[in-house]
Amino acid sequence: MSTSAMPLSAPVIVWFRRDLRLADNPALSEAARAGRPLIAVYVLDDISPGRWRIGAAARWWLHHALESLRADLARFGVPLTLRRGNAAQIIPAVAAQTGAAAVFWNRRYEPWAAQRDAAIKTALKAAGVEARSFNAALLNEPWEVLTGAGEPYRVFTPYWRVARARMAADRPLLAPSRLAAAPETPASDWLEDWALTPKAPDWAAGFGEFWTPGEAGAQARLQAFVNGDLPHYAQGRDHPGLNVTSRLSPHLAFGEIGPRQAFAAAAAAAQVNGADPEKFFSELGWREFSYALLHHFPDLPEKNFQPKFDRFPWREDEAAFRAWTKGRTGYAFVDAGMRQLWATGWMHNRARMVAASFLTKHLLIDWRRGQDWFWDTLVDADLANNAASWQWVAGSGADAAPYFRIFNPAAQAQKYDSNAAYIRRWAPDACAPIIDHAAARTRALAAYQETRGER
């Protein structure tokens, strides 16, 4: 039976994923326009991603984000059905069980997600169920921004020049004013049974002091940024003690807010406060570039983007790696960042770059080990951003930092934390450096030159 021939009582399923919001949610808006009863579903798919199952800190965020989404939907009388398992089996099964006319969702771009979603779409259509996906996560689709030769960009600046020029001027979608719940909804798991939050020990106990997961929290954070910090962003964003960054990254990672909303709000605020939002826009652009890289080069999280780095002489040094993870390297700027990460599930971007450079260049530890640590400890863990950024710092990636660019942590602290506000907050106690900067720099340069065939 075609969808148009199915009775209007047949429900439409909205499959929520990394789009945990009601506003500017194309799949939900399309479902509302369909005039059919709505079934809202979230699947905790711990099977398909394999190594990239959601990390521990992000699981804390997910728990609270789902609580918020559940409450938001409840105001319309719509329950949120929770299921855990293989989405490739669960979504078609729920569609069959409920006699759904359609299943709508917003696209994800991780390699396994794209393959899985294509298989689900094929299975649904074979069963006579309409299956449609939408763009809620990006300003431009990864396949839309290409060189004149039809190739993906490998350098950010020309990529962003084209992407910025062709960005859609569409206004973000408003949240639906009305949603009609299906008379009967599928059985749901209990969120508490998923045990997403740590108990013993509760290492995330302090996260709530810094974050308010959920769409309302995301909107509040966005408005506080564009109306308060945006005029100071371009000059102050590299200074972690100033706290003028947007801190929207976890909200964007879970789709509690979308980049179209962030872009529109910053543009509107700039008209009022006279701020230049282009630096903020370019940071959204780096996120877009990372997603484009992951789409076109799906092994980005596992393999060196530049194959010559396959022969790089990475070192195995567990003691040094543990010191780095605990913020006990003896370099205050690095240690402040790593301790901020442990305490809040987040790290200022300048500190991320310095900490990543220290691991890969001072310690010569494989960037993939750092990537994995961030994946498990960041509330904003995002496969595309994480992989592209670690490869950028290591020198193995697209548009990578020059191999001879080895951050001096002490000089970085003097330049970006000259009054030591950041260091005093997160790493006031000093310990002896685990490695001498000059010796580490010499060793790193020799390793990089050997890899590049310059010795």
Residue, then its C-alpha position, 0 to 999 in steps of 0.5 A: m500500500s502506498t503512503s498516500a493510500m494509507p488511512l490518516s490514522a496510520p502514524v508517522i514515526v520520528w526517529f530522534r538521534r543527534d537532533l534532540r530538539l523541537a525547533d529547527n528539526p526538519a524531520l519533526s516539522e515534516a511529521a507535523r505537516a503530515g497531519r498524522p499521529l506522531i510516534a517519537v522514538y530514540v534508539l540507544d544503538d550500542i551495537s552498530p558503532g563498535r569502537w565508537r559507541i558513545g563515550a562515558a562523559a557523553r552518556w551523562w549528557l545524553h541521559h539529561a538531554l533525553e530527560s529534557l526531550r521527554a518533558d518537551l514532548a510531554r507538553f504536547g501529549v507525545p510520549l518518547t519511546l526508548r529502545r536499546g539495541n540494533a536500530a537496523q532491526i528496531i526501527p523497521a520492527v516498530a514501523a511494522q508493529t504500529g502500522a506506520a505510514a512513514v518514518f522520518w529522521n535527520r541525517r547522521y554522517e558517521p560512516w556506520a550511521a550512513q550505511r545503516d540508515a541506507a539499509i533501514k531506508t531500503a527495508l522500510k520502502a520495501a515494506g511500503v513505508e515512506a522513509r525520508s531523511f533531512n539535514a538538521a546538523l549542517l549548514n551545507e551537506p558534505w557533498e554540496v561543497l566541492t572544488g571546480a573539479g568535483e573533488p572534496y576540499r582538503v584545505f579549510t580556507p578555500y572550502w569555507r570561501v565556497a561554503r560561506a558564499r553558498m550557505a542557505a539563507d533560510r530561517p531556522l524552522l520554528a517548533p511545531s505549534r501542535l503535535a498529535a500523539a498516536p492513540e497507542t504507542p510502543a512499549s518503552d524502556w526506562l531511561e534509568d535502566w540504561a545506567l548512563t550516569p555514573k554511580a560509584p564513583d560519581w565522577a560526573a558529580g560536578f558537571g551540573e554546575f557547568w552545564t544544562p543539557g536540553e533544548a532550553g539550556a541550549q537556547a539560554r546558552l546561545q542567547a547569553f553568548v550572542n547578546g553578551d560575549l559575541p562582541h569580545y569573541a574574536q579577540g578573546r576566544d583564545h584566552p581561556g581565562l576570559n570565558v568568552t567562547s560560546r560553549l555551545s559545542p555539547h549542545l551542537a553535538f547532541g543537536e539540542i541546537g542546530p548550526r542554522q539557529a546559531f548562525a541566525a542568532a549571531a547574525a541578528a545580535a550583530q545587527v544590534n550590538g555591532a559585533d563582527p560575527e565572522k570569526f564565530f561563523s568560521e568556527l562553525g565552518w571548521r565543524e562543517f569542514s570536519y564533517a565534509l572530511l569524514h564523509h569523503f574520507p570515512d577512515l579519518p578516525e582510524k588512519n593517517f590522512q597523509p599516508k607518509f605518517d604511517r611510518f612515523p615513530w610513535r612511542e609507547d610510554e604508558a607512564a607519560f600517557r597517564a601523566w598527561t591524562k591526569g594533568r600531571t605533566g609539569y606544564a601548567f597550561v597543559d595540566a590546567g586543560m586536562r584537569q578542566l576536562w576531567a572536572t567539567g567534561w569540556m576543555h577550552n579550545r586553545a588548551r585542547m590544541v596545546a594539550a594535543s600538541f604536547l601528547t603528539k609532539h613532546l611525548l610522540i604518542d600516537w594521536r589516536r590514543g589522544q583521540d580515544w581519551f577525548w572521545d570518552t571524556l568529552v561531553d561534546a565528543d563528536l567523531a568528525n571534529n575529534a578526528a579532524s582536529w587531532q590529525w590537524v594538530a599531529g600534522s597528519g591531517a588535512d590542512a594540518a598544522p606544519y610539522f615544525r609547529i610545536f607549541n611551547p606550553a610555557a610560551q602559550a600560557q604567557k601569551y594566552d593566560s598572562n595573568a594565570a587566571y586559567i592556571r590558578r583555577w585548574a592547576p595551581d599546584a606545580c610539579a616537575p616537568i616530565i620532559d624538557h621542552a627543548a629536548a622534546r622539540t629536537r626529538a620531535l623535529a627529527a622524527y618528523q623530518e625522518t617521516r618526510g624523508e628530509r634526513 
